[in-house]
Amino acid sequence: MNIYTYSYFNLYQYHSGNWTNDSNTQNTYVLDKQMGDVNGDNIPDIVYLIGEKKEKPFYENIKVIVQDGRTMQWYAINLYPNYSMAYTPWLVLANFTNSNTREIIVNLPVGGSGGLTYYYVLSFINNNTDYILGPEQFMNLSKTMGFEVIYMDNYRVLVKSEKLDQSYTLDISTRKEVYEGTGYNKDGKLIQPREGFVIDFPHLYPIKIDGTVPYKLVAFHSIAGTSHADRLGSIVLYWKYTRDNKS
């Protein structure tokens, strides 16, 4: 990924609808840039992802900047304070809500043993921001699925969701050396009841199904065992947006 270092963003800061000179922004960088109509006037806008980088190895205080393609006016979209940092952030503009404009999808990889990434889906119709989905909303949607991960004898793991009325059994016998003596005895029997979990922050990608718009989101939820790093498999869900219900 290219990291753009436009001097414009190093020298100017957004205040009440305008950019004004401020030397404190010299550590601010343009991390990604995309073009497309995001405000609904059928004229392509320029969307930037910017962030600050100081002593830490990742970018902080990441926000979205939109330049109206018709008026050349600048707008800033703040992200949630607890979910506004990343190592290699990037943008996607895609029609997600079945309108004639594109939504802004922000991807913020934060790393860690679980390879965690924060996502946003933002609408900017008429230059007004609507946070369609953010990291906490994605987490809450995941929790509504009610996934359970239950270890069974003979190195099997049951993954089920009562809401979806589906269940699957994973074979983890290839990890016998890892689990024997801690989770299973030498006969393959559970030493004690054990459960894993589904990581609530999925990896998301916009896709077209049958080549049609609007885009859907395909979500890859990792199935974990004893820790985030102990990956057993993945659950793939497809999300679509309806105006009355983000589902």
C-alpha positions as CSV (number, residue, x, y, z in Angstrom):
1,M,0.0,0.0,0.0
2,N,1.3,3.4,-0.9
3,I,1.4,6.0,1.9
4,Y,0.9,9.5,0.4
5,T,2.6,12.4,2.2
6,Y,0.8,15.4,0.6
7,S,2.3,18.6,2.1
8,Y,-1.1,20.2,1.9
9,F,-2.2,18.0,4.8
10,N,1.0,18.7,6.6
11,L,0.4,22.4,6.6
12,Y,-3.4,22.8,7.0
13,Q,-6.0,21.9,9.6
14,Y,-9.7,21.7,9.3
15,H,-11.7,24.3,11.3
16,S,-15.5,24.9,10.9
17,G,-15.7,23.9,7.3
18,N,-12.3,25.4,6.2
19,W,-8.7,24.4,6.3
20,T,-6.4,26.8,8.2
21,N,-2.6,26.8,8.6
22,D,-1.4,24.9,11.7
23,S,2.1,23.6,12.1
24,N,0.9,20.9,14.5
25,T,-0.3,18.8,11.6
26,Q,3.2,18.2,10.2
27,N,2.9,14.6,11.3
28,T,-0.4,14.0,9.5
29,Y,-0.3,11.9,6.3
30,V,-2.7,10.9,3.6
31,L,-3.0,7.1,3.9
32,D,-5.3,6.4,1.0
33,K,-7.3,8.3,-1.7
34,Q,-10.3,7.3,-3.8
35,M,-12.6,9.1,-6.2
36,G,-16.3,8.7,-6.6
37,D,-19.7,10.3,-6.0
38,V,-20.4,10.0,-2.3
39,N,-22.7,13.0,-1.8
40,G,-25.3,12.3,-4.4
41,D,-24.8,15.1,-6.9
42,N,-23.5,12.8,-9.7
43,I,-20.1,14.5,-9.6
44,P,-17.1,12.6,-8.5
45,D,-15.7,13.6,-5.1
46,I,-12.3,13.0,-3.7
47,V,-12.1,11.0,-0.5
48,Y,-9.0,10.9,1.6
49,L,-8.0,8.8,4.6
50,I,-5.6,10.7,6.9
51,G,-3.9,9.9,10.1
52,E,-1.1,11.0,12.5
53,K,2.1,9.2,13.1
54,K,4.4,10.1,16.0
55,E,6.3,7.9,18.3
56,K,4.1,4.8,17.9
57,P,4.5,2.4,14.9
58,F,0.9,2.9,13.8
59,Y,-1.3,5.7,12.7
60,E,-3.6,7.4,15.2
61,N,-6.5,9.8,15.1
62,I,-7.5,8.6,11.6
63,K,-10.3,10.4,9.9
64,V,-11.9,10.7,6.5
65,I,-11.7,13.9,4.5
66,V,-14.1,14.5,1.6
67,Q,-13.6,17.2,-1.0
68,D,-16.9,18.0,-2.8
69,G,-16.3,17.6,-6.5
70,R,-18.7,20.4,-7.4
71,T,-18.0,23.1,-4.8
72,M,-14.4,22.1,-3.8
73,Q,-15.5,22.4,-0.2
74,W,-13.7,20.2,2.4
75,Y,-15.5,18.1,5.0
76,A,-14.0,16.0,7.9
77,I,-15.5,12.8,9.2
78,N,-14.3,11.7,12.6
79,L,-14.1,8.0,13.5
80,Y,-14.9,6.7,16.9
81,P,-12.0,7.6,19.3
82,N,-11.4,4.0,20.5
83,Y,-11.4,2.7,16.9
84,S,-9.3,5.3,15.0
85,M,-5.9,3.7,14.7
86,A,-4.3,1.2,12.3
87,Y,-1.0,0.1,10.7
88,T,-2.0,0.0,7.0
89,P,-5.5,1.6,6.6
90,W,-7.3,1.8,3.3
91,L,-10.6,2.9,1.7
92,V,-13.2,1.4,-0.6
93,L,-16.0,3.3,-2.3
94,A,-19.0,1.1,-3.2
95,N,-22.7,1.2,-3.6
96,F,-23.9,-0.6,-0.5
97,T,-27.4,0.8,0.2
98,N,-28.9,0.6,-3.3
99,S,-28.8,4.4,-3.7
100,N,-27.2,6.0,-6.7
101,T,-24.1,7.0,-4.7
102,R,-21.3,5.2,-3.2
103,E,-20.7,4.6,0.5
104,I,-17.3,5.0,2.2
105,I,-15.9,1.7,3.6
106,V,-12.9,2.3,5.9
107,N,-10.6,-0.6,6.8
108,L,-8.3,-0.2,9.8
109,P,-6.0,-3.2,10.5
110,V,-4.7,-3.1,14.0
111,G,-2.9,-6.4,14.1
112,G,-2.4,-8.5,17.3
113,S,-2.6,-12.2,17.6
114,G,-6.1,-12.2,16.1
115,G,-5.2,-10.1,13.1
116,L,-7.9,-7.6,14.3
117,T,-9.4,-5.1,11.8
118,Y,-11.9,-2.3,12.5
119,Y,-14.4,-1.4,9.7
120,Y,-16.8,1.4,9.0
121,V,-19.5,1.9,6.4
122,L,-20.3,5.6,6.1
123,S,-22.9,7.4,4.0
124,F,-22.2,11.0,3.0
125,I,-25.5,11.9,1.1
126,N,-25.9,15.7,0.8
127,N,-22.6,16.1,2.6
128,N,-24.0,14.7,5.8
129,T,-22.4,11.8,7.6
130,D,-24.4,8.7,8.6
131,Y,-22.5,6.0,10.4
132,I,-24.3,3.0,8.8
133,L,-22.0,0.5,10.6
134,G,-18.9,0.8,12.8
135,P,-16.8,-1.6,14.8
136,E,-19.1,-1.8,17.7
137,Q,-22.2,-2.3,15.5
138,F,-20.4,-5.1,13.7
139,M,-19.6,-6.7,17.0
140,N,-23.2,-6.5,18.1
141,L,-24.4,-8.0,14.9
142,S,-22.0,-10.9,15.4
143,K,-23.3,-11.5,18.9
144,T,-26.9,-11.8,17.7
145,M,-25.9,-14.9,15.8
146,G,-25.3,-16.7,19.1
147,F,-22.4,-18.9,17.9
148,E,-21.3,-21.6,20.3
149,V,-18.0,-23.5,20.0
150,I,-18.0,-26.7,22.0
151,Y,-15.1,-29.2,22.2
152,M,-16.2,-32.9,22.0
153,D,-14.4,-36.2,22.4
154,N,-12.1,-37.6,19.7
155,Y,-10.8,-34.2,18.7
156,R,-14.0,-32.8,17.4
157,V,-15.4,-29.3,17.8
158,L,-19.1,-28.5,17.4
159,V,-19.9,-25.0,16.0
160,K,-23.5,-24.0,16.1
161,S,-25.9,-21.1,15.9
162,E,-29.5,-21.5,17.1
163,K,-30.5,-18.3,15.3
164,L,-29.2,-19.6,12.0
165,D,-30.4,-23.2,12.8
166,Q,-27.1,-24.5,11.6
167,S,-24.2,-26.5,13.0
168,Y,-20.9,-27.9,11.8
169,T,-18.3,-30.3,13.3
170,L,-14.6,-29.5,12.9
171,D,-11.9,-32.2,13.0
172,I,-8.9,-30.9,15.0
173,S,-7.1,-34.3,15.2
174,T,-4.1,-32.7,13.4
175,R,-3.5,-30.7,16.6
176,K,-3.3,-33.8,18.8
177,E,0.2,-32.9,19.9
178,V,-1.0,-29.4,21.0
179,Y,-4.1,-30.6,22.9
180,E,-3.1,-34.0,24.4
181,G,-2.4,-33.7,28.1
182,T,-4.1,-30.3,28.4
183,G,-7.5,-30.6,26.7
184,Y,-7.6,-34.4,25.9
185,N,-6.3,-37.5,27.5
186,K,-4.3,-40.1,25.6
187,D,-7.6,-41.9,24.6
188,G,-8.9,-38.7,22.9
189,K,-11.4,-38.0,25.7
190,L,-11.9,-34.5,27.0
191,I,-10.2,-34.0,30.4
192,Q,-12.9,-31.5,31.3
193,P,-15.6,-29.5,29.4
194,R,-14.1,-26.9,27.1
195,E,-15.4,-24.2,24.9
196,G,-13.9,-22.0,22.2
197,F,-15.3,-18.8,20.8
198,V,-16.1,-16.9,17.6
199,I,-14.1,-13.6,17.2
200,D,-16.8,-10.9,17.0
201,F,-14.7,-8.6,14.8
202,P,-14.8,-10.2,11.3
203,H,-12.8,-9.5,8.3
204,L,-15.1,-7.8,5.8
205,Y,-15.0,-7.4,2.0
206,P,-17.5,-5.8,-0.4
207,I,-18.7,-8.1,-3.1
208,K,-21.2,-8.2,-5.9
209,I,-23.4,-11.3,-5.9
210,D,-24.2,-12.3,-9.5
211,G,-22.5,-9.1,-10.7
212,T,-25.3,-6.9,-9.4
213,V,-25.4,-3.9,-7.1
214,P,-25.8,-3.0,-4.3
215,Y,-22.7,-4.6,-2.9
216,K,-23.0,-7.1,-0.1
217,L,-20.5,-7.5,2.7
218,V,-18.9,-10.9,3.1
219,A,-17.7,-11.4,6.7
220,F,-15.1,-14.0,7.7
221,H,-15.5,-14.7,11.4
222,S,-12.6,-16.7,12.9
223,I,-13.3,-19.6,15.1
224,A,-10.8,-19.7,18.0
225,G,-10.0,-22.3,20.6
226,T,-7.8,-21.6,23.6
227,S,-6.9,-18.1,22.4
228,H,-7.3,-15.6,19.5
229,A,-4.2,-17.1,17.9
230,D,-5.5,-20.7,18.2
231,R,-7.5,-20.6,14.9
232,L,-9.8,-23.6,14.2
233,G,-11.6,-22.4,11.1
234,S,-13.8,-19.6,9.8
235,I,-17.5,-18.8,9.5
236,V,-18.5,-17.0,6.3
237,L,-21.6,-14.7,6.5
238,Y,-23.1,-12.4,3.9
239,W,-24.5,-9.1,5.1
240,K,-26.8,-6.8,3.1
241,Y,-28.3,-3.4,4.0
242,T,-31.9,-2.6,4.1
243,R,-33.1,0.9,5.1
244,D,-35.3,-0.3,7.9
245,N,-32.8,-2.9,9.2
246,K,-29.1,-3.3,8.8
247,S,-28.9,-7.0,8.3
